[in-house]
């Protein structure tokens, strides 16, 4: 199974509006040659900015509902998101499950992290919820 954790990061950025637009990006970066597991923090942010550029993704699809639930996902073959063979990490669901549910229908295993969940449980056979969150504090 190919792990595409960048989709989740994109979902996180789309939901919380990180300051990605102010980063400089290298026009010569070959994203096909970078192993996701070894990407540095700044490379992930540059990738997110690159995917946010309308001309960088030829096959873009919105998953999820209106406003907070909707996330744009790049389905270009070189990105590697394949139906029935993908993994999504979703952070801060806030009781808005439409993105996670559509990604599960697409065939992805979804791991959702939200401290508002109250407890960890399986929402479905493809959506797994964990009572954890992201924070800048320990």
N, C-alpha and C positions, 0 to 999 in steps of 0.2 A: 504494500500500500504506500503510495506516495503521500508524504505529509506536506500539506500546503498551509502552514501556519500563518502565512502572510495574509490570507483571506481574513482570518480573525483579527489580525492587527489592523487591517483596513476597516473592518467593522468597528473596532474600538475607536479608531480615529474618526470615522464618520459619525459616530454617536457623540463623542466628547469634544470634537473640534480641536485637536492638537495643532500646534503652530507649524505644521509641515510646509506650508506654502512659502515660508521664509527661508527654507534651506536652499543652498545652491546644489545643483546636480551636475554630474559629469555627463556630457552628451556622448562620451565614448564608452561608457560602462556597458559591458556585455552581460546582461542579466542571466543569459542562458548558461554562462560559465561559472556562476557563483553557486556554491552549495549552501542551501538555506541553513543547514545545521551549523555552519561556520561563519555566518554573516555577523558582522559587528553591528552595534546599535545604530551608528550613523548610516551604514549601508541599508539597513531595514527602512529607516526614515527616508532615505533617498529613493528606495524602491517604491515606497508608498506614494511619494510625490510624483514619481514617474508614472505610476498607474493612475494617478489623479488627473494627469494631463490627457485631455480627450483624444489627442492624436496618437497616444502611446498604445492604446488598446483598440484593436480592430473589432473585437467581438465582446461587447460589454452587455451585461444583463443585470437588471435590478431584481433583487430578491427581497421579500418581506413586504410589509404593509406601508402605510402612509407615515411620513415624517420620520419619527424615531426608529420605526421598524425597518425602513427601507435602507438597503445597502447595495452599492454597485460592486459587482464582481467581474473581473476580467476572465473570460473563458477562452482566450487565445490558446491554441495548442501548445505553444512554447511555455506557457505558464504551468500547464500540466494538471489543471483541475478536471478530472475525469469523472463522469457520473458513475456511481456505485464504487468508486475507488478514491475517496477523498476524505480529508479530516479537517474539521473546523473547530477552532477555539474561540468561543464567544464570551466577551467580558461585559459585565454590567447590563444584564438583560432587562431589569426593571419591569418585570411582568409583561414585556412586549415580546411575544414569542414568534411573530410572523417570519422574521428572518431565519431563525433556527429551524422552524417547521418546514419552510421552503427548501432550505439546504438539506434537511433530512429527506424530503421527497425527491430531491435531486440525486440522493443516494449517499450523501456524506454522513459519516459519524460525527456528531456534534457534541462537544464538551463545553457546557455553559458554566461560567463561574459568576456567582452573584451572592453577596452576603445577605441580601434581602430574601433569599430563598427560604431561610429558616432551617433547612436541613438538606442533606444530600439525598438525591433519589434519581431514578430513571423516569423521565417524563414519557419516553417511548423506547422502543428497541434501538433507536438511533440517536436519541437526545438524552444525554447524561448530565445531570445538574449537580453542581458542587457548591456548598455553602461557604465560598471563599471569594475574596475580592482583591482588587489591585489598589495599592495605596503608596503614597510617598512616605508614609510614616510606618514605624514598626510597632 
